[in-house]
Amino acid sequence: MSLSSFATLSRLGPTVTTGEAAAALNISVSQASRLMRTFEARDLARHVRYGLWIIGSDPVDARTLIEDVTRPYPAYLSFTSALNAHGMIDQVPREFSVASLDSAKRVKTELGTYAIHHLPPALFGGWMERDGVKLARPEKALFDLAYVSAVHRGRPHRIPELELPTEFDREELDRWLARIESPRVQTLVGRGLRYLLKRAVR
């Protein structure tokens, strides 16, 4: 049962929920949970968080699991995590900063902590895919940071020295700013962006 079950689940991978495992194997959720624990004991699976598993023992980039953590909502890596990935800041964030349509929360997993920040649908987007990771483009990562700071803190976010890539498009920031419905929030975000850009180097 275990080997054939593992083969079945591997075809669903690299991640699977306990519910998906139960449905694929036509067993109860409690049976699927016990089976996944057995796989984990044999190094055939890894527990990520409640109800979510990685199938197999191959190394997994935790950043590729963002949308598994926010299911069923879409998401991408942004904010300081994306700025670091683009080489715009040297500081390595302690957690994965994620933009999503999901509600704001922190999700602790075996692979690290995901800080989920909610964006309204009109402001969700502006990402690229790199090495299997949905990653905010440089301009959008900076915009997202300024937006969330304005909405939740009412003041610009302070970050270490910011280095802008040569192809950085400031007009892209204006295009995202224009999508903000609230004049007050638009003003705060614009102020935050000017604060960040004033301290940036190229």
N, C-alpha and C positions, 0 to 999 in steps of 0.2 A: 504493500500500500504506500509506504513512504517514498520509495524511489519513483513509482509511477506518478504519485501526487506531486513530487518535486518537479518532475519533467513537465507536468501540466502547468504548474504555477510559473515555471521558468519562461514559458511561452507568453505569459501575461506581463512579465517583469519589465524593468528591473524592480519596480515597487508594486506592492499589492496590499490591499486592505484585508482585514480578517473576513469581512463580509464578502469581498470578491473571491477570496479563497474558498469560502463555504459554498458559494454559488457554483464556482468552477468544478468543485469536487463533489457537489451534491451531498453535502454533509451539514450538520448544524454549526452555528457560529461558535458554540462552546467547543465542539470537536475541532473546528478549524484553529481556534486559539491554542488548544493543546498541541495540535500538530505543528503549528508554527514555533511553539516553544521547543518542541523536539528538534525541529530543524535548526533552531538557534543553538541548542546544546551540541549539535553536530557540526557547527560552523557552516551551515547551509543557508542560514538566514540571519538577518540582523534587525533588531527591534529599533524603530526610529522614534515613534511616540505611540500613544494609545491607539491601537487598531491599525497601525501602519508598519509595514515591514519591507526590508530590502531582500530580494531573493538572490542567493549566491554569495560568494565571498570576495568577489572582485572589488577593488577600491572604487569608491563612489565620491564624486565631487558633491559636497553638501549643497552647493549652490544650484545644482541641477534638480534638486528636490523641492524647490520653492513652491511650485504649483501643486505638489502632493500635499504640502503642509496647508495650503489655502483652499484645497478642494471644497466645493466645486467652482470656486472663484478664480479668475485669471490673476496672474501676478508676474512681477519682474523685479530683478535686483536693482536698487536705486540708492539715492541719498549718498552717505559717505562710503558705503560698500562699493557703489559703482564708481564714485570719484577715485577711490583707491585702485580699483581694477583698471581704470583708464590712466593711471599714473599721475593724477591731478593733485593728490595728497599723498604724503608718505605714511601717515598714521594708519595702522591696520585696525579696523573696527573690531570690537570684541564680540559683536553679534552681526548676523546677516540682516541688513536693512532692506525691507521689501515694500514695494508699492503694490496695492491690490484693491480690488473692489470689495474685498472681505472687510469685516469690521476690524478696527484697530485692536491689537492685542500682542502679547509676547507668547511665543510657543517654544517651550524648552524641549529639546529632543536629545537623543544619544549622540547626535552629530554636531550639536551646537544650538544656540538660541536664535530664533527668527523674530525680529521686531517687525510686525506687520503694521503698516500705515495705510489708512483708508484714503483713497482718492475718489472724487466723484467721476462718473463715466466720461464727462466732457474733458477731463484732465488726465484720463488714463491712456497711456500710449507713449510713443517716442522711444521704443526700445529696439534693440538689434539682437541677433543671436550670435553668440561666440562660444565655441567649444561646448555646445549644448546648453549654454546658460542664457536665459533671457536677461539682457543687460541694458539699462537705460543709456541712451546716448549721452555724451558729455553735457550737452546743453540741458537735456531733460533731467538728468541727475541733479544739476544745480537748481533748476526750477523747482523740482519736487522738494528739495531741501528747504528752499525759501518759502514755498507754499505751506508745508506742514508747520514750519516754525511760526509763520504768520498766523495761521489758524489756531494753533494750540498754545503758542507762547506769546504772541503779539509783538515779538521783537526778532531781529535777525539772529540767525544761528552763527555762533562763533566756531570757526574751524581753523586748523593750522594753515600755514601758508599754502595758498592755492595756485597751482600752475596750470594755465590754460593751454591746450594743444593748439598748434598753429592753425588748424582748420576750424577752430571754434567759431560758431556762427551766432553772433549776438542777436541777429534778427529773428532767429528761431525762438529766443526767449520772449521776444515781443509777440510772436504768434501764439505762444502758449498763454501769455498774459491776457491777450484779447479774449481768451475763452473763459476767463473768470467772470461770473455773472455779477457778483457783489462788487460795487465800486470801492467799498471800504477795504475788502480783502485784496482787490487788485492793487490798490495803493500800497498796502502793507507788503505785499509780495514784491512789487516793483522796488520799494525801498530796500527790502532785504537783498534783492539781486544787486542793486547798485552798491550796497555795503560790501557784498562778497567780491564783486568785480573790481571795486576800488582797491582792494587789498591783493588782487591777483597779479601774477607775473606771467610773462609769455616767453 
